[in-house]
């Protein structure tokens, strides 16, 4: 969850990084009493995320700066759409400009990319979910942006759910009975509220996993044909998630296999920032 406390902490750290001893350019070129009016404008089509972070950034720089947010997170932007209007001491507006844009551009880029994936699987019943492949320290921001784009969040951290991946299973060996027994023991040790998911990378691993009554089976790097077979084999006994190098051009074909979830790391680790600009309209 993206809380006010998380936003404040991240914004303050970013401002300290960007101007540790002040903005020397603004201090020598901009009169101390100058007032600026600026508009944050989308320069390309996309989906907005991070409006509250923009407002928090300017508030942290100078509480005299007023930010009027013109569009809500999740809104579709066209080139020329005014996202926010910023009015206040010019030095503060200029000092907060890059930090505000950096947050909004990256978050909006994630929301925009997510929306493209969500649109591509529309009508199939499959959900697009994110991963833990996020920028360290900014996970809450990036996962929030995924939701703004219409996607869904996978577990937030290692503390949220059990997810037995290939490296975990490798430590148990290849004996199917041993794997089933270990998963059953894990289930017995868990509170009833904790989700249990298991990753498999071969169809012949499914029987041992399903015998443990897991909640979700993750089919990793499966072909479309094997995904379809896996869904049939699971037969509703667990949720079925697909992952592993799934790209936008082929995602609908994956969704049509009947999987419930499609995990896409590219939503956060390979995103292109949305082009937003802050243009000073008036300075007096």
C-alpha positions in Angstrom: 0.0 0.0 0.0 1.3 3.4 -0.9 0.9 5.4 2.3 1.5 9.1 3.0 4.4 8.1 5.2 6.1 6.2 2.4 5.5 9.1 0.0 7.0 11.6 2.5 10.1 9.5 3.2 10.8 8.8 -0.5 10.2 12.4 -1.5 12.5 13.8 1.2 15.2 11.4 0.3 14.9 12.3 -3.4 15.0 16.0 -2.7 18.1 15.6 -0.4 19.8 13.6 -3.2 18.9 16.2 -5.8 19.8 19.4 -3.9 21.9 18.4 -0.8 23.2 22.0 -0.3 20.4 23.8 -2.1 19.8 24.7 -5.8 22.7 26.9 -6.6 21.4 27.8 -10.1 18.1 29.0 -8.7 19.7 30.9 -5.9 22.0 33.0 -8.2 19.6 33.5 -11.1 16.1 33.6 -9.7 15.0 36.5 -7.5 14.0 35.4 -4.0 10.5 37.0 -4.4 9.7 35.7 -7.9 6.5 33.7 -8.2 6.0 31.1 -10.9 3.0 29.5 -12.4 3.7 26.2 -14.2 1.7 23.4 -15.8 2.6 19.7 -15.8 1.7 18.5 -19.2 1.7 15.1 -20.9 3.7 15.1 -24.1 2.5 11.7 -25.2 -0.5 9.4 -24.7 -0.5 7.3 -21.6 -2.0 6.5 -18.2 -1.4 8.8 -15.2 0.1 7.5 -11.9 1.7 9.5 -9.1 -0.4 12.6 -8.8 -0.2 12.6 -5.0 3.6 12.2 -5.1 3.8 15.3 -7.3 1.8 17.3 -4.8 3.8 16.0 -1.9 7.1 16.9 -3.6 6.3 20.5 -4.0 4.8 20.7 -0.5 8.0 19.3 0.9 10.1 21.9 -1.0 8.0 24.9 0.1 4.5 24.7 1.8 3.7 28.0 0.1 3.5 26.2 -3.3 0.0 25.3 -4.3 -0.6 22.3 -6.5 -3.9 21.8 -8.3 -4.2 18.2 -9.6 -6.2 18.3 -12.8 -6.3 14.5 -13.6 -6.7 11.5 -11.4 -4.4 8.4 -11.2 -5.6 5.9 -13.8 -6.9 8.6 -16.2 -5.9 8.2 -19.8 -3.7 11.1 -21.0 -3.4 12.5 -24.5 -0.6 14.7 -25.7 -1.2 18.2 -24.3 -3.3 17.0 -21.3 -2.7 19.2 -18.3 -1.9 17.0 -15.3 -1.4 19.6 -12.6 -1.0 23.3 -12.2 1.7 24.6 -9.8 1.9 28.1 -8.4 4.3 29.5 -5.8 7.8 30.8 -5.1 9.7 30.3 -8.3 12.9 28.9 -6.6 10.8 26.2 -5.0 8.9 25.3 -8.1 12.2 24.9 -10.0 13.8 22.9 -7.2 11.0 20.4 -7.0 10.5 20.1 -10.8 12.9 17.2 -11.6 12.0 15.1 -8.5 8.3 15.5 -9.2 8.7 14.6 -12.8 11.0 11.6 -12.1 8.3 10.1 -9.8 5.4 10.8 -12.1 7.2 9.8 -15.3 8.3 6.5 -14.0 5.0 5.7 -12.3 3.0 6.8 -15.3 5.2 4.7 -17.6 4.4 1.6 -15.5 0.7 2.4 -15.5 0.8 2.9 -19.3 2.6 -0.3 -20.0 0.4 -2.2 -17.6 -2.7 -0.9 -19.3 -1.4 -2.2 -22.7 -1.0 -5.7 -21.2 -4.4 -5.6 -19.5 -6.1 -4.5 -22.8 -4.4 -7.3 -24.7 -6.0 -10.0 -22.5 -9.4 -8.3 -22.2 -12.3 -10.9 -22.2 -10.1 -13.9 -21.5 -10.5 -13.9 -17.7 -6.8 -13.8 -17.1 -5.3 -11.3 -14.7 -2.1 -9.4 -15.3 0.1 -9.4 -12.1 3.4 -7.8 -11.3 6.5 -9.3 -9.6 9.1 -8.4 -7.1 11.4 -7.1 -9.9 11.1 -3.5 -8.7 13.4 -0.6 -8.0 14.8 -1.1 -4.4 13.0 1.2 -2.0 10.3 2.1 -4.5 8.3 -1.1 -4.6 5.1 0.4 -3.1 5.2 3.2 -5.7 5.7 0.8 -8.6 3.1 -1.7 -7.5 0.6 1.1 -6.9 1.3 2.3 -10.5 0.5 -1.3 -11.7 -2.9 -1.0 -10.1 -3.4 2.4 -11.7 -2.9 0.7 -15.1 -5.6 -1.9 -14.3 -3.2 -4.7 -13.2 -3.1 -6.7 -10.0 -0.4 -7.1 -7.4 1.4 -10.3 -6.6 2.9 -10.7 -3.2 4.5 -7.5 -1.9 7.4 -9.2 -0.1 8.9 -12.5 1.0 6.8 -12.1 4.2 3.4 -12.2 2.5 3.1 -15.7 1.2 4.9 -19.0 0.7 6.2 -19.3 -2.9 8.3 -22.4 -3.4 10.4 -21.8 -6.5 12.7 -24.0 -8.5 15.6 -23.4 -6.2 13.6 -24.3 -3.1 12.4 -27.6 -4.7 15.9 -28.4 -5.9 17.0 -28.6 -2.3 14.3 -31.3 -1.8 15.6 -33.5 -4.6 13.7 -35.2 -7.4 11.6 -37.7 -5.3 7.9 -36.7 -5.9 6.8 -38.2 -2.6 9.4 -36.2 -0.7 8.2 -33.0 -2.5 4.6 -33.8 -1.6 5.5 -34.5 2.0 7.5 -31.3 2.3 4.7 -29.2 0.9 2.1 -30.8 3.1 4.3 -30.2 6.1 4.6 -26.5 5.1 0.8 -26.3 4.7 0.3 -27.8 8.1 2.7 -25.3 9.7 1.1 -22.2 8.1 -1.7 -20.1 9.4 -4.9 -20.6 7.4 -4.6 -17.1 6.0 -1.2 -17.7 4.3 -1.3 -18.5 0.6 0.8 -21.4 -0.7 2.1 -21.2 -4.3 4.6 -23.6 -6.0 6.5 -23.1 -9.2 7.1 -26.0 -11.6 9.1 -25.9 -14.8 8.0 -29.4 -16.2 4.6 -31.0 -16.6 5.8 -34.1 -14.8 6.2 -32.1 -11.6 2.5 -31.3 -11.4 1.2 -34.5 -9.8 3.5 -34.2 -6.7 2.6 -30.5 -6.2 -1.2 -30.9 -6.7 -1.2 -33.8 -4.2 -0.2 -31.3 -1.5 -3.4 -29.2 -2.1 -1.5 -26.0 -2.9 -3.4 -22.8 -3.6 -1.6 -21.8 -6.8 0.6 -23.5 -9.3 3.1 -21.4 -11.3 3.9 -22.8 -14.7 7.3 -21.2 -15.5 8.6 -20.8 -19.0 6.1 -23.2 -20.5 5.2 -23.3 -24.1 1.6 -22.3 -25.0 0.8 -26.0 -25.7 2.2 -27.1 -22.4 0.3 -24.3 -20.6 -2.9 -25.6 -22.1 -2.1 -29.1 -21.0 -1.1 -27.9 -17.5 -4.4 -26.0 -17.1 -6.3 -29.2 -18.1 -4.3 -31.2 -15.7 -4.9 -28.9 -12.8 -8.6 -28.9 -13.6 -9.6 -26.2 -11.2 -7.9 -27.7 -8.1 -5.7 -24.6 -7.8 -5.2 -21.3 -9.5 -2.8 -21.4 -12.5 -0.2 -18.7 -13.0 2.0 -18.4 -16.1 5.3 -16.6 -16.1 8.7 -16.4 -17.8 9.5 -14.1 -20.6 5.9 -13.4 -21.6 5.8 -10.4 -23.9 3.0 -8.2 -25.1 2.8 -9.6 -28.7 2.2 -13.2 -27.4 0.3 -12.5 -24.2 -3.2 -13.0 -25.5 -2.3 -16.5 -26.8 -1.0 -17.3 -23.3 -4.3 -15.9 -21.7 -6.4 -18.1 -24.1 -4.8 -21.3 -22.6 -7.1 -20.7 -19.6 -4.5 -19.6 -17.0 -5.9 -17.4 -14.2 -2.8 -15.2 -13.7 0.0 -14.0 -15.9 3.0 -12.6 -14.1 5.0 -10.0 -16.1 8.2 -8.7 -14.7 8.6 -6.2 -17.5 5.8 -4.1 -16.0 8.3 -2.7 -13.6 11.8 -3.8 -14.6 11.8 -2.7 -18.3 9.5 0.3 -18.4 9.9 3.4 -20.4 9.0 6.6 -18.6 6.1 8.6 -19.8 7.1 11.9 -21.3 5.7 14.6 -19.0 7.0 18.2 -18.8 6.7 21.1 -16.4 6.4 24.3 -18.3 6.7 27.7 -16.6 3.9 29.8 -18.0 4.3 33.0 -15.8 7.0 34.3 -13.5 6.7 37.6 -11.8 
